Amino acid sequence: MNSDDSRPPSDADLDRLLGSKLRRTSPEFEQRWRELRNQLPTIRPRPRPRTSWLRWLLWPGLPTLAAASLAVVLVFRQRPPTPAAPGHVTFEELIALDAALQPARSLLVAENRDALLHLPAQPRG
Amino acid sequence: MNLVCAFPAPFDWLLRVLNAAAAPDPAPAPEIADEDALCLARGAAGDERAWQELFDKWKKPLLAFFYRSLGSMPEAEDLTLEVFVRLHRSAASYERRAAFTTYLFHIARNLLLNELRRRRRKPAQSLPPEAFDYIAAPESDDARRATELEEIFQRALAQLPEAQRSLLLLVHQQDLDHGTTAATLGLTANALRVQLHRARQHLKALMQPSP
């Protein structure tokens, strides 16, 4: 390779290379084509795709889907915790409770509560 | 009806489906009457001569496209024949809303991408440069230079990303107009111009002799 061969390609070189067309095809290739051409009628054509099937599927399907989704959401949504229901309390139990709280009843009077709050607290000596 | 604001963001997919289903059928695009499309229609109707005409017209452009893309003539021949099988299969459903060349090279490029995905490239089995039509007199300096350039060119093409290579080949080798090329490759006209310039610069850079 002489020094000229290593020069970078010019734009004209590039255009010529990119635009180059094939001169001829091989006899083997032509033979393969003839065989293929004879087989073409036996190749099943692809059926024409239907474009409107989606909307036929969608319109009856969507309300059903929406209702099903709503049902799923309603069934599985998290419920807020409910307070525990009070148990049954008998009248005798209430009386007993009242009796137990009797000694502390004086504390319920506001005057006594205030007085107690202002008692000086002395540590036991 | 356009359902836009009725659904919160997580239901975007549902909104899109509803809008797609609610949209009226697009108006049919005008049919493009090109000679090849008519030939394909004849072929679909059972006219065997139509297939021969299409083959005679497009075999060399397709072979050249695949050869330049893959660097192997046996593979190029396989894919060219496969294009005609695909054309035959889809001929009945072909709607003349785009140029035939767009349709043809769309098929060709899909096959090419499948091939590139299917296997890693084999070492190129180069054709002699005489196979192409630009070679000057044999044994001349020009011929030697052309041989050298042909090897450098094919090697550089193999290093280009597929999108750039296909773009260059469709525009410069197949002489497709920019509109047809853009439609085939899914580009806008502006993007095509930019990409074409970049691809050409990239190819030239790859063909520069290494220091």
Interface residues (C-beta under 8 A of the other chain):
Chain A: M1 D4 D5 S6 R7 P8 P9 D13 L14 D15 R16 L17 L18 G19 S20 K21 L22 R23 R24 T25 S26 F29 R32 W33 L36 R37 L40 P41 I43 R44 P45 R46 P47 R48 P49 T51 S52 L54 R55 L58 W59 L62
Chain B: V17 L18 A20 A21 D25 A44 G46 E48 W51 Q52 F55 K59 K60 P61 L63 A64 Y67 M73 E77 T80 L81 F84 V85 H88 R89 S90 A91 A92 S93 E130 A131 F132 D133 Y134 D141 R144 R145 E148 L149 E150 I152 F153 L168 L169 H172 Q173 D175 R200 L203 K204 M207 Q208 P209
